[in-house]
Amino acid sequence: MDLSDEALIESFRKTKDSGLFKSLVRRYQNRIYGAAYRMLGNMEEAEEVVQETYIKVHENLAKFRHQSSFAAWIFKIAHNVCIDLLRVKQRRKGFHLLSFDPQSTQLEDESGDCGGQVVSQVADSKPLPDELIDLSEQAEVIQSSLKELPDPQRMVVVLHDIEGFSYQEVAEIVGANLGTVRSRLHYGRLKLRQLLEPYFSSSNVYPTSR
């Protein structure tokens, strides 16, 4: 029977067995890569996030406490690595990076309700509207649309609607209060729905929210 994350962590702390650490982080490798790719839209950068996250986890595992899940803790590290990369892009390319201040109101400038509907598939580029598209093409359309969201909204959509973290866990990961997370998620879903509507107006790509 597989050990829980917490049991693996305790065993690693006692034995310093590198095999235990590899077993622990391997559980999250694909998820972190997928989330980073959806946040950054670049495969090489997503791989960089995975590698940097594991370095930071190894360096800081002694600091992990069980007030939150290990999944939320490791995703918080990955989230911070993503933010660092976005800031580097901002400096190099001069694009605007929206504030991650939990009290920021820059994001809450839209109104409307998306009915608690969420996205289930992702990847990059865009086929023509009204075209019969397969699942792979749907994934490309959704990833392309995700890139259009402000960074803070995209982060919470990916973490909650795709990775399945609770509101509280998302708040811990991104360092925002619950109200801010709910607001970002609401407006992110609304914007995403508007972007996807020309492609999926007759398709159900919005499963019921958790």
MDTraj code that builds the backbone (N, CA, C; nanometers):
import mdtraj as md
import numpy as np

residues = "MET ASP LEU SER ASP GLU ALA LEU ILE GLU SER PHE ARG LYS THR LYS ASP SER GLY LEU PHE LYS SER LEU VAL ARG ARG TYR GLN ASN ARG ILE TYR GLY ALA ALA TYR ARG MET LEU GLY ASN MET GLU GLU ALA GLU GLU VAL VAL GLN GLU THR TYR ILE LYS VAL HIS GLU ASN LEU ALA LYS PHE ARG HIS GLN SER SER PHE ALA ALA TRP ILE PHE LYS ILE ALA HIS ASN VAL CYS ILE ASP LEU LEU ARG VAL LYS GLN ARG ARG LYS GLY PHE HIS LEU LEU SER PHE ASP PRO GLN SER THR GLN LEU GLU ASP GLU SER GLY ASP CYS GLY GLY GLN VAL VAL SER GLN VAL ALA ASP SER LYS PRO LEU PRO ASP GLU LEU ILE ASP LEU SER GLU GLN ALA GLU VAL ILE GLN SER SER LEU LYS GLU LEU PRO ASP PRO GLN ARG MET VAL VAL VAL LEU HIS ASP ILE GLU GLY PHE SER TYR GLN GLU VAL ALA GLU ILE VAL GLY ALA ASN LEU GLY THR VAL ARG SER ARG LEU HIS TYR GLY ARG LEU LYS LEU ARG GLN LEU LEU GLU PRO TYR PHE SER SER SER ASN VAL TYR PRO THR SER ARG".split()
xyz = np.array([
    [0.0850, -0.1200, 0.0000],
    [0.0000, 0.0000, 0.0000],
    [0.0882, 0.1245, 0.0000],
    [0.0568, 0.2199, -0.0853],
    [0.1366, 0.3404, -0.0947],
    [0.1249, 0.4231, 0.0326],
    [0.2370, 0.4826, 0.0718],
    [0.2377, 0.5711, 0.1873],
    [0.1728, 0.7035, 0.1511],
    [0.1128, 0.7693, 0.2491],
    [0.0588, 0.9026, 0.2275],
    [0.1737, 1.0013, 0.2104],
    [0.1413, 1.1211, 0.1614],
    [0.2437, 1.2249, 0.1495],
    [0.3111, 1.2501, 0.2841],
    [0.2289, 1.2615, 0.3872],
    [0.2814, 1.2930, 0.5198],
    [0.3740, 1.1830, 0.5707],
    [0.3367, 1.0568, 0.5442],
    [0.4207, 0.9454, 0.5881],
    [0.5534, 0.9444, 0.5125],
    [0.5495, 0.9749, 0.3842],
    [0.6722, 0.9820, 0.3068],
    [0.7627, 1.0940, 0.3576],
    [0.7014, 1.2070, 0.3891],
    [0.7795, 1.3206, 0.4389],
    [0.8485, 1.2851, 0.5698],
    [0.7747, 1.2229, 0.6606],
    [0.8332, 1.1868, 0.7894],
    [0.9443, 1.0844, 0.7728],
    [0.9236, 0.9882, 0.6833],
    [1.0272, 0.8878, 0.6591],
    [1.1515, 0.9517, 0.5986],
    [1.1313, 1.0450, 0.5055],
    [1.2453, 1.1125, 0.4438],
    [1.3214, 1.1970, 0.5458],
    [1.2476, 1.2641, 0.6335],
    [1.3129, 1.3459, 0.7356],
    [1.4009, 1.2601, 0.8266],
    [1.3563, 1.1389, 0.8520],
    [1.4314, 1.0514, 0.9428],
    [1.5488, 0.9834, 0.8729],
    [1.5290, 0.9432, 0.7474],
    [1.6297, 0.8600, 0.6805],
    [1.7141, 0.9350, 0.5782],
    [1.6611, 1.0489, 0.5273],
    [1.7264, 1.1234, 0.4186],
    [1.7457, 1.0369, 0.2939],
    [1.6584, 0.9394, 0.2782],
    [1.6632, 0.8496, 0.1629],
    [1.6143, 0.9248, 0.0387],
    [1.7024, 0.9436, -0.0586],
    [1.6657, 1.0193, -0.1783],
    [1.5531, 0.9511, -0.2559],
    [1.5443, 0.8192, -0.2443],
    [1.4375, 0.7471, -0.3125],
    [1.3000, 0.7871, -0.2622],
    [1.2906, 0.8142, -0.1321],
    [1.1640, 0.8586, -0.0754],
    [1.1261, 0.9969, -0.1280],
    [1.2248, 1.0845, -0.1374],
    [1.1971, 1.2190, -0.1898],
    [1.1519, 1.2103, -0.3352],
    [1.2180, 1.1285, -0.4143],
    [1.1795, 1.1125, -0.5542],
    [1.0374, 1.0579, -0.5655],
    [1.0022, 0.9631, -0.4790],
    [0.8667, 0.9078, -0.4805],
    [0.7630, 1.0141, -0.4483],
    [0.7985, 1.1019, -0.3545],
    [0.7073, 1.2078, -0.3121],
    [0.6814, 1.3066, -0.4249],
    [0.7889, 1.3594, -0.4824],
    [0.7704, 1.4644, -0.5827],
    [0.7191, 1.4085, -0.7157],
    [0.7488, 1.2800, -0.7429],
    [0.7016, 1.2198, -0.8673],
    [0.5489, 1.2201, -0.8745],
    [0.4852, 1.2152, -0.7575],
    [0.3380, 1.2162, -0.7543],
    [0.2801, 1.3444, -0.8141],
    [0.3575, 1.4533, -0.8070],
    [0.3052, 1.5840, -0.8469],
    [0.3694, 1.6377, -0.9740],
    [0.4618, 1.5626, -1.0317],
    [0.5358, 1.6123, -1.1467],
    [0.4455, 1.6519, -1.2624],
    [0.3569, 1.5617, -1.3027],
    [0.2701, 1.5899, -1.4170],
    [0.1706, 1.7013, -1.3876],
    [0.1171, 1.7035, -1.2669],
    [0.0209, 1.8075, -1.2311],
    [0.0863, 1.9449, -1.2301],
    [0.2052, 1.9540, -1.1731],
    [0.2733, 2.0829, -1.1679],
    [0.3116, 2.1293, -1.3076],
    [0.3599, 2.0361, -1.3883],
    [0.3934, 2.0718, -1.5266],
    [0.2688, 2.1231, -1.5994],
    [0.1573, 2.0489, -1.5863],
    [0.0349, 2.0888, -1.6544],
    [-0.0147, 2.2245, -1.6092],
    [-0.0137, 2.2484, -1.4784],
    [-0.0599, 2.3766, -1.4265],
    [0.0314, 2.4893, -1.4710],
    [0.1619, 2.4662, -1.4669],
    [0.2579, 2.5692, -1.5085],
    [0.2425, 2.6009, -1.6566],
    [0.2198, 2.4993, -1.7361],
    [0.2006, 2.5229, -1.8799],
    [0.0751, 2.6052, -1.9049],
    [-0.0305, 2.5747, -1.8313],
    [-0.1550, 2.6500, -1.8490],
    [-0.1401, 2.7938, -1.8021],
    [-0.0564, 2.8145, -1.7006],
    [-0.0350, 2.9498, -1.6499],
    [0.0588, 3.0302, -1.7401],
    [0.1610, 2.9631, -1.7959],
    [0.2656, 3.0330, -1.8703],
    [0.2537, 3.0180, -2.0211],
    [0.1908, 2.9086, -2.0672],
    [0.1737, 2.8873, -2.2098],
    [0.3011, 2.8511, -2.2830],
    [0.4002, 2.7975, -2.2113],
    [0.5286, 2.7656, -2.2725],
    [0.5825, 2.6367, -2.2111],
    [0.6136, 2.5378, -2.2948],
    [0.6552, 2.4072, -2.2446],
    [0.7900, 2.4125, -2.1736],
    [0.8849, 2.4857, -2.2309],
    [1.0166, 2.4943, -2.1687],
    [1.0093, 2.5635, -2.0327],
    [0.9290, 2.6691, -2.0238],
    [0.9127, 2.7390, -1.8970],
    [0.8418, 2.6507, -1.7951],
    [0.7451, 2.5724, -1.8412],
    [0.6755, 2.4810, -1.7502],
    [0.7725, 2.3781, -1.6931],
    [0.8613, 2.3258, -1.7772],
    [0.9626, 2.2315, -1.7303],
    [1.0565, 2.2998, -1.6308],
    [1.0893, 2.4249, -1.6577],
    [1.1736, 2.5012, -1.5651],
    [1.1055, 2.5155, -1.4295],
    [0.9748, 2.5385, -1.4317],
    [0.8991, 2.5502, -1.3067],
    [0.9070, 2.4200, -1.2281],
    [0.8906, 2.3066, -1.2962],
    [0.8973, 2.1770, -1.2292],
    [1.0331, 2.1594, -1.1611],
    [1.1406, 2.1856, -1.2345],
    [1.2743, 2.1661, -1.1798],
    [1.3014, 2.2603, -1.0625],
    [1.2648, 2.3863, -1.0791],
    [1.2893, 2.4844, -0.9729],
    [1.2035, 2.4548, -0.8502],
    [1.0815, 2.4080, -0.8732],
    [0.9943, 2.3724, -0.7617],
    [1.0558, 2.2603, -0.6788],
    [1.1074, 2.1584, -0.7443],
    [1.1645, 2.0455, -0.6712],
    [1.2905, 2.0843, -0.5955],
    [1.3686, 2.1755, -0.6522],
    [1.4856, 2.2257, -0.5794],
    [1.4416, 2.2964, -0.4515],
    [1.3401, 2.3801, -0.4637],
    [1.2917, 2.4550, -0.3478],
    [1.2243, 2.3636, -0.2455],
    [1.1546, 2.2621, -0.2933],
    [1.0935, 2.1662, -0.2011],
    [1.2013, 2.0936, -0.1222],
    [1.3049, 2.0508, -0.1898],
    [1.4139, 1.9796, -0.1221],
    [1.4805, 2.0692, -0.0179],
    [1.4967, 2.1951, -0.0518],
    [1.5622, 2.2894, 0.0394],
    [1.4752, 2.3257, 0.1597],
    [1.3443, 2.3185, 0.1423],
    [1.2535, 2.3700, 0.2444],
    [1.1617, 2.2658, 0.3066],
    [1.1815, 2.1390, 0.2737],
    [1.0897, 2.0366, 0.3222],
    [1.0856, 2.0306, 0.4745],
    [1.1968, 2.0634, 0.5398],
    [1.1996, 2.0633, 0.6866],
    [1.1034, 2.1665, 0.7447],
    [1.0687, 2.2676, 0.6649],
    [0.9795, 2.3737, 0.7119],
    [0.8320, 2.3400, 0.6926],
    [0.8046, 2.2312, 0.6192],
    [0.6649, 2.1967, 0.5949],
    [0.5962, 2.1573, 0.7241],
    [0.4803, 2.2156, 0.7475],
    [0.3965, 2.1808, 0.8622],
    [0.2618, 2.1331, 0.8104],
    [0.1921, 2.0579, 0.8921],
    [0.0717, 1.9901, 0.8448],
    [-0.0561, 2.0735, 0.8583],
    [-0.0411, 2.2065, 0.8764],
    [-0.1615, 2.2893, 0.8801],
    [-0.2336, 2.2881, 0.7454],
    [-0.1566, 2.2704, 0.6379],
    [-0.2151, 2.2578, 0.5048],
    [-0.1677, 2.1269, 0.4431],
    [-0.2310, 2.0881, 0.3328],
    [-0.1894, 1.9650, 0.2663],
    [-0.0563, 1.9865, 0.1964],
    [0.0166, 1.8778, 0.1750],
    [0.1414, 1.8876, 0.1009],
    [0.1149, 1.9344, -0.0414],
    [0.0017, 1.8901, -0.0998],
    [-0.0322, 1.9322, -0.2365],
    [-0.0440, 2.0839, -0.2448],
    [-0.1147, 2.1445, -0.1487],
    [-0.1290, 2.2899, -0.1484],
    [0.0054, 2.3571, -0.1273],
    [0.0898, 2.2987, -0.0416],
    [0.2203, 2.3565, -0.0116],
    [0.3115, 2.3545, -0.1347],
    [0.3168, 2.2418, -0.2056],
    [0.4043, 2.2326, -0.3217],
    [0.3519, 2.3180, -0.4367],
    [0.2200, 2.3300, -0.4489],
    [0.1650, 2.4160, -0.5532],
    [0.1874, 2.5636, -0.5208],
    [0.1928, 2.5979, -0.3948],
    [0.2252, 2.7364, -0.3582],
    [0.3676, 2.7697, -0.4036],
    [0.4590, 2.6761, -0.3844],
    [0.5960, 2.6958, -0.4307],
    [0.5977, 2.7099, -0.5831],
    [0.5283, 2.6205, -0.6527],
    [0.5237, 2.6267, -0.7990],
    [0.4601, 2.7576, -0.8462],
    [0.3556, 2.8004, -0.7782],
    [0.2901, 2.9272, -0.8115],
    [0.3886, 3.0428, -0.8007],
    [0.4669, 3.0456, -0.6945],
    [0.5633, 3.1541, -0.6753],
    [0.6718, 3.1518, -0.7824],
    [0.7112, 3.0319, -0.8257],
    [0.8090, 3.0215, -0.9340],
    [0.7487, 3.0762, -1.0632],
    [0.6223, 3.0454, -1.0884],
    [0.5540, 3.0999, -1.2059],
    [0.5505, 3.2522, -1.2019],
    [0.5205, 3.3083, -1.0853],
    [0.5154, 3.4532, -1.0720],
    [0.6515, 3.5140, -1.1011],
    [0.7561, 3.4512, -1.0519],
    [0.8912, 3.5011, -1.0784],
    [0.9194, 3.5036, -1.2286],
    [0.8785, 3.3982, -1.2993],
    [0.8997, 3.3938, -1.4439],
    [0.8183, 3.5005, -1.5164],
    [0.6956, 3.5229, -1.4704],
    [0.6128, 3.6268, -1.5310],
    [0.6737, 3.7653, -1.5104],
    [0.7341, 3.7863, -1.3954],
    [0.7982, 3.9156, -1.3684],
    [0.9219, 3.9351, -1.4550],
    [0.9953, 3.8272, -1.4785],
    [1.1103, 3.8350, -1.5694],
    [1.0620, 3.8719, -1.7097],
    [0.9522, 3.8090, -1.7534],
    [0.8945, 3.8425, -1.8838],
    [0.8539, 3.9889, -1.8892],
    [0.7971, 4.0367, -1.7792],
    [0.7532, 4.1759, -1.7743],
    [0.8706, 4.2698, -1.7958],
    [0.9810, 4.2396, -1.7299],
    [1.0979, 4.3265, -1.7429],
    [1.1583, 4.3183, -1.8832],
    [1.1587, 4.1971, -1.9416],
    [1.2220, 4.1780, -2.0717],
    [1.1371, 4.2277, -2.1880],
    [1.0070, 4.2067, -2.1775],
    [0.9193, 4.2361, -2.2901],
    [0.8304, 4.3570, -2.2664],
    [0.8253, 4.4034, -2.1427],
    [0.7504, 4.5238, -2.1146],
    [0.6010, 4.5062, -2.1070],
    [0.5505, 4.3818, -2.0947],
    [0.4061, 4.3681, -2.0816],
    [0.3632, 4.3928, -1.9378],
    [0.2343, 4.4205, -1.9185],
    [0.1816, 4.4583, -1.7880],
    [0.1443, 4.3358, -1.7071],
    [0.1998, 4.3227, -1.5888],
    [0.1650, 4.2129, -1.4978],
    [0.0743, 4.2674, -1.3896],
    [-0.0483, 4.2189, -1.3827],
    [-0.1431, 4.2692, -1.2848],
    [-0.1014, 4.2341, -1.1434],
    [-0.1382, 4.3176, -1.0501],
    [-0.0996, 4.2998, -0.9102],
    [-0.1579, 4.1723, -0.8513],
    [-0.0801, 4.1059, -0.7665],
    [-0.1291, 3.9905, -0.6913],
    [-0.1661, 4.0303, -0.5492],
    [-0.1722, 4.1601, -0.5221],
    [-0.2151, 4.2086, -0.3913],
    [-0.3558, 4.1576, -0.3636],
    [-0.3766, 4.0865, -0.2500],
    [-0.5103, 4.0332, -0.2205],
    [-0.6187, 4.1393, -0.2179],
    [-0.5822, 4.2654, -0.1935],
    [-0.6820, 4.3704, -0.1852],
    [-0.7010, 4.4436, -0.3174],
    [-0.6277, 4.3993, -0.4210],
    [-0.6347, 4.4677, -0.5486],
    [-0.7754, 4.4632, -0.6061],
    [-0.8220, 4.5747, -0.6629],
    [-0.9540, 4.5792, -0.7260],
    [-0.9416, 4.5914, -0.8772],
    [-0.8194, 4.5792, -0.9304],
    [-0.8009, 4.5958, -1.0739],
    [-0.8751, 4.4891, -1.1535],
    [-0.8969, 4.3737, -1.0929],
    [-0.9568, 4.2640, -1.1679],
    [-1.1087, 4.2703, -1.1692],
    [-1.1653, 4.3343, -1.0669],
    [-1.3094, 4.3274, -1.0488],
    [-1.3789, 4.4412, -1.1222],
    [-1.3581, 4.4474, -1.2555],
    [-1.4155, 4.5565, -1.3317],
    [-1.5177, 4.5065, -1.4331],
    [-1.5609, 4.3833, -1.4166],
    [-1.6635, 4.3277, -1.5031],
    [-1.7804, 4.2848, -1.4153],
    [-1.8956, 4.2620, -1.4761],
    [-2.0104, 4.2136, -1.4005],
    [-2.0762, 4.1027, -1.4795],
    [-2.1612, 4.0276, -1.4106],
    [-2.2281, 3.9156, -1.4762],
    [-2.2017, 3.7880, -1.4019],
    [-2.2705, 3.6822, -1.4423],
    [-2.2580, 3.5540, -1.3734],
    [-2.2399, 3.4445, -1.4753],
    [-2.1394, 3.3592, -1.4515],
    [-2.1143, 3.2494, -1.5455],
    [-2.1809, 3.1208, -1.4990],
    [-2.2679, 3.1301, -1.3978],
    [-2.3473, 3.0130, -1.3609],
    [-2.2679, 2.9005, -1.3008],
    [-2.1524, 2.9293, -1.2436],
    [-2.0742, 2.8252, -1.1790],
    [-2.0206, 2.7218, -1.2748],
    [-1.9956, 2.7619, -1.3993],
    [-1.9504, 2.6666, -1.4987],
    [-1.8005, 2.6770, -1.5154],
    [-1.7371, 2.5643, -1.5400],
    [-1.5917, 2.5612, -1.5423],
    [-1.5397, 2.4866, -1.6639],
    [-1.4107, 2.4992, -1.6860],
    [-1.3471, 2.4405, -1.8026],
    [-1.2780, 2.3112, -1.7665],
    [-1.2736, 2.2169, -1.8579],
    [-1.2151, 2.0881, -1.8248],
    [-1.0938, 2.0505, -1.9082],
    [-1.0677, 2.1204, -2.0205],
    [-0.9605, 2.0788, -2.1074],
    [-0.8762, 2.1988, -2.1482],
    [-0.7467, 2.1764, -2.1746],
    [-0.6570, 2.2851, -2.2108],
    [-0.5473, 2.2416, -2.3083],
    [-0.4852, 2.3389, -2.3740],
    [-0.3595, 2.3280, -2.4548],
    [-0.3317, 2.4492, -2.5411],
    [-0.3012, 2.4733, -2.6655],
    [-0.2727, 2.6099, -2.7245],
    [-0.3164, 2.6520, -2.8648],
    [-0.3501, 2.7342, -2.9386],
    [-0.3850, 2.7776, -3.0735],
    [-0.5336, 2.7681, -3.1037],
    [-0.5752, 2.8089, -3.2225],
    [-0.7167, 2.8384, -3.2389],
    [-0.7700, 2.8000, -3.3755],
    [-0.8634, 2.7028, -3.3865],
    [-0.9255, 2.6725, -3.5154],
    [-1.0368, 2.7716, -3.5483],
    [-1.0947, 2.7610, -3.6684],
    [-1.1977, 2.8550, -3.7098],
    [-1.3273, 2.8293, -3.6342],
    [-1.4040, 2.9363, -3.6040],
    [-1.5348, 2.9189, -3.5409],
    [-1.6272, 2.8357, -3.6306],
    [-1.7261, 2.7750, -3.5659],
    [-1.8274, 2.6948, -3.6345],
    [-1.7704, 2.5698, -3.7010],
    [-1.6470, 2.5393, -3.6761],
    [-1.5844, 2.4200, -3.7317],
    [-1.6087, 2.3045, -3.6369],
    [-1.6298, 2.1870, -3.6909],
    [-1.6425, 2.0690, -3.6065],
    [-1.5027, 2.0312, -3.5600],
    [-1.4751, 2.0463, -3.4309],
    [-1.3390, 2.0262, -3.3822],
    [-1.3325, 1.9068, -3.2886],
    [-1.2204, 1.8358, -3.2924],
    [-1.2035, 1.7197, -3.2067],
    [-1.1515, 1.7633, -3.0706],
    [-1.1319, 1.6681, -2.9822],
    [-1.0922, 1.7005, -2.8460],
    [-0.9583, 1.7722, -2.8404],
    [-0.8656, 1.7331, -2.9271],
    [-0.7352, 1.7980, -2.9287],
    [-0.7482, 1.9442, -2.9665],
    [-0.8296, 1.9732, -3.0643],
    [-0.8499, 2.1112, -3.1064],
    [-0.9220, 2.1909, -2.9982],
    [-1.0162, 2.1258, -2.9290],
    [-1.0831, 2.1926, -2.8178],
    [-0.9818, 2.2347, -2.7126],
    [-0.8888, 2.1433, -2.6845],
    [-0.7860, 2.1731, -2.5864],
    [-0.7039, 2.2934, -2.6294],
    [-0.6721, 2.3019, -2.7576],
    [-0.5936, 2.4136, -2.8086],
    [-0.6697, 2.5450, -2.7954],
    [-0.7973, 2.5423, -2.8250],
    [-0.8792, 2.6626, -2.8150],
    [-0.8857, 2.7113, -2.6702],
    [-0.9062, 2.6182, -2.5786],
    [-0.9196, 2.6559, -2.4379],
    [-0.7888, 2.7121, -2.3838],
    [-0.6755, 2.6506, -2.4192],
    [-0.5466, 2.7028, -2.3734],
    [-0.5225, 2.8433, -2.4291],
    [-0.5553, 2.8624, -2.5560],
    [-0.5395, 2.9937, -2.6173],
    [-0.6249, 3.0971, -2.5454],
    [-0.7458, 3.0570, -2.5073],
    [-0.8347, 3.1486, -2.4353],
    [-0.7861, 3.1748, -2.2943],
    [-0.7310, 3.0725, -2.2296],
    [-0.6742, 3.0932, -2.0960],
    [-0.5668, 3.2008, -2.0970],
    [-0.4881, 3.2049, -2.2061],
    [-0.3810, 3.3045, -2.2155],
    [-0.4345, 3.4471, -2.2178],
    [-0.5611, 3.4619, -2.2570],
    [-0.6201, 3.5950, -2.2649],
    [-0.6637, 3.6488, -2.1287],
    [-0.6719, 3.5624, -2.0284],
    [-0.7141, 3.6073, -1.8959],
    [-0.6012, 3.6834, -1.8275],
    [-0.6338, 3.7831, -1.7436],
    [-0.5319, 3.8439, -1.6586],
    [-0.4659, 3.7358, -1.5738],
    [-0.3381, 3.7508, -1.5464],
    [-0.2635, 3.6462, -1.4769],
    [-0.3287, 3.5987, -1.3468],
    [-0.3743, 3.6893, -1.2587],
    [-0.4349, 3.6414, -1.1336],
    [-0.5612, 3.5591, -1.1552],
    [-0.6427, 3.5981, -1.2550],
    [-0.7630, 3.5210, -1.2844],
    [-0.7265, 3.3841, -1.3403],
    [-0.6294, 3.3800, -1.4315],
    [-0.5885, 3.2523, -1.4899],
    [-0.5364, 3.1576, -1.3825],
    [-0.4601, 3.2123, -1.2857],
    [-0.4050, 3.1294, -1.1791],
    [-0.5160, 3.0583, -1.1018],
    [-0.6194, 3.1320, -1.0610],
    [-0.7225, 3.0702, -0.9777],
    [-0.8116, 2.9771, -1.0593],
    [-0.8346, 3.0081, -1.1861],
    [-0.9118, 2.9176, -1.2717],
    [-0.8385, 2.7837, -1.2859],
    [-0.7085, 2.7900, -1.3115],
    [-0.6300, 2.6675, -1.3258],
    [-0.6287, 2.5890, -1.1951],
    [-0.6039, 2.6574, -1.0843],
    [-0.5907, 2.5880, -0.9561],
    [-0.7228, 2.5289, -0.9073],
    [-0.8313, 2.6029, -0.9220],
    [-0.9601, 2.5551, -0.8703],
    [-1.0333, 2.4660, -0.9710],
    [-1.0513, 2.5158, -1.0930],
    [-1.1374, 2.4457, -1.1879],
    [-1.0677, 2.3303, -1.2590],
    [-0.9365, 2.3376, -1.2727],
    [-0.8648, 2.2323, -1.3428],
    [-0.7923, 2.1403, -1.2457],
    [-0.7198, 2.1969, -1.1492],
    [-0.6461, 2.1149, -1.0532],
    [-0.7314, 2.0683, -0.9357],
    [-0.8457, 2.1307, -0.9137],
    [-0.9403, 2.0815, -0.8141],
    [-0.9149, 2.1242, -0.6710],
    [-0.8326, 2.2282, -0.6505],
    [-0.8108, 2.2759, -0.5142],
    [-0.9334, 2.3510, -0.4642],
    [-0.9580, 2.3440, -0.3338],
    [-1.0690, 2.4161, -0.2728],
    [-1.0397, 2.5658, -0.2720],
    [-1.1426, 2.6469, -0.2443],
    [-1.1226, 2.7914, -0.2338],
    [-1.0157, 2.8238, -0.1292],
    [-1.0226, 2.7564, -0.0145],
    [-0.9271, 2.7832, 0.0928],
    [-0.7853, 2.7470, 0.0493],
    [-0.7710, 2.6345, -0.0183],
    [-0.6382, 2.5940, -0.0655],
    [-0.5845, 2.6914, -0.1699],
    [-0.6713, 2.7354, -0.2606],
    [-0.6282, 2.8334, -0.3609],
    [-0.5836, 2.9625, -0.2926],
    [-0.6594, 3.0043, -0.1914],
    [-0.6222, 3.1253, -0.1176],
    [-0.4834, 3.1109, -0.0560],
    [-0.4543, 2.9943, 0.0002],
    [-0.3231, 2.9692, 0.0596],
    [-0.2139, 2.9697, -0.0471],
    [-0.2435, 2.9108, -0.1624],
    [-0.1432, 2.8988, -0.2684],
    [-0.1068, 3.0351, -0.3264],
    [-0.2083, 3.1170, -0.3551],
    [-0.1802, 3.2449, -0.4212],
    [-0.1601, 3.3592, -0.3233],
    [-0.1843, 3.3342, -0.1941],
    [-0.1631, 3.4380, -0.0944],
    [-0.2680, 3.5474, -0.0959],
    [-0.3933, 3.5091, -0.1199],
    [-0.5040, 3.6046, -0.1229],
    [-0.6121, 3.5594, -0.0262],
    [-0.7035, 3.6521, 0.0084],
    [-0.8137, 3.6115, 0.0946],
    [-0.9234, 3.5436, 0.0126],
    [-1.0172, 3.4798, 0.0816],
    [-1.1201, 3.4021, 0.0124],
    [-1.2061, 3.4876, -0.0798],
    [-1.2385, 3.6083, -0.0333],
    [-1.3206, 3.6963, -0.1163],
    [-1.2531, 3.7308, -0.2473],
    [-1.1238, 3.7565, -0.2416],
    [-1.0481, 3.7892, -0.3626],
    [-1.0423, 3.6686, -0.4558],
    [-1.0200, 3.5494, -0.3991],
    [-1.0161, 3.4277, -0.4809],
    [-1.1493, 3.4061, -0.5511],
    [-1.2586, 3.4184, -0.4775],
    [-1.3909, 3.3979, -0.5370],
    [-1.4178, 3.5003, -0.6475],
    [-1.3755, 3.6247, -0.6235],
    [-1.3970, 3.7297, -0.7234],
    [-1.3150, 3.7031, -0.8489],
    [-1.1883, 3.6678, -0.8316],
    [-1.1036, 3.6386, -0.9471],
    [-1.1571, 3.5193, -1.0256],
    [-1.2034, 3.4187, -0.9531],
    [-1.2579, 3.3009, -1.0188],
    [-1.3843, 3.3359, -1.0961],
    [-1.4696, 3.4158, -1.0352],
    [-1.5948, 3.4556, -1.0999],
    [-1.5676, 3.5294, -1.2304],
    [-1.4826, 3.6307, -1.2250],
    [-1.4570, 3.7112, -1.3445],
    [-1.3711, 3.6350, -1.4454],
    [-1.2841, 3.5470, -1.3971],
    [-1.2068, 3.4644, -1.4886],
    [-1.2959, 3.3690, -1.5666],
    [-1.3910, 3.3050, -1.4973],
    [-1.4850, 3.2154, -1.5644],
    [-1.5709, 3.2919, -1.6653],
    [-1.6159, 3.4096, -1.6250],
    [-1.7008, 3.4894, -1.7125],
    [-1.6270, 3.5267, -1.8399],
    [-1.5035, 3.5744, -1.8238],
    [-1.4230, 3.6122, -1.9399],
    [-1.3951, 3.4907, -2.0277],
    [-1.3641, 3.3786, -1.9650],
    [-1.3346, 3.2571, -2.0412],
    [-1.4574, 3.2107, -2.1186],
    [-1.5718, 3.2185, -2.0551],
    [-1.6962, 3.1798, -2.1225],
    [-1.7196, 3.2675, -2.2453],
    [-1.6938, 3.3978, -2.2315],
    [-1.7120, 3.4890, -2.3440],
    [-1.6156, 3.4568, -2.4579],
    [-1.4913, 3.4222, -2.4227],
    [-1.3913, 3.3896, -2.5237],
    [-1.4228, 3.2594, -2.5965],
    [-1.4807, 3.1643, -2.5235],
    [-1.5065, 3.0322, -2.5806],
    [-1.6403, 3.0223, -2.6536],
    [-1.7296, 3.1146, -2.6264],
    [-1.8649, 3.1031, -2.6810],
    [-1.8686, 3.0913, -2.8334],
    [-1.7853, 3.1665, -2.9082],
    [-1.7912, 3.1513, -3.0551],
    [-1.7541, 3.0109, -3.1030],
    [-1.6783, 2.9385, -3.0227],
    [-1.6328, 2.8066, -3.0635],
    [-1.7231, 2.6944, -3.0148],
    [-1.7832, 2.7137, -2.8971],
    [-1.8562, 2.6058, -2.8325],
    [-2.0003, 2.6434, -2.8010],
    [-2.0581, 2.7310, -2.8806],
    [-2.1933, 2.7774, -2.8509],
    [-2.2950, 2.6645, -2.8498],
    [-2.2647, 2.5571, -2.9232],
    [-2.3577, 2.4441, -2.9262],
    [-2.3016, 2.3217, -2.8569],
    [-2.1887, 2.3419, -2.7832],
    [-2.1252, 2.2280, -2.7161],
    [-2.1229, 2.2503, -2.5679],
    [-2.1250, 2.1419, -2.4928],
    [-2.1176, 2.1513, -2.3468],
    [-1.9734, 2.1285, -2.3024],
    [-1.8973, 2.2378, -2.2891],
    [-1.7592, 2.2258, -2.2408],
    [-1.7468, 2.2876, -2.1035],
    [-1.8605, 2.3091, -2.0362],
    [-1.8603, 2.3688, -1.9040],
    [-1.9236, 2.2734, -1.8046],
    [-1.8520, 2.1745, -1.7540],
    [-1.9085, 2.0858, -1.6543],
    [-1.9489, 2.1622, -1.5306],
    [-2.0387, 2.1040, -1.4529],
    [-2.0833, 2.1680, -1.3306],
    [-1.9660, 2.1870, -1.2347],
    [-1.9607, 2.3031, -1.1675],
    [-1.8499, 2.3342, -1.0775],
    [-1.8531, 2.2472, -0.9546],
    [-1.7304, 2.2223, -0.8987],
    [-1.7198, 2.1514, -0.7717],
    [-1.7723, 2.2385, -0.6604],
])
top = md.Topology()
chain = top.add_chain()
for i, resn in enumerate(residues, 1):
    res = top.add_residue(resn, chain, resSeq=i)
    for name in ("N", "CA", "C"):
        top.add_atom(name, md.element.get_by_symbol(name[0]), res)
traj = md.Trajectory(xyz[None], top)
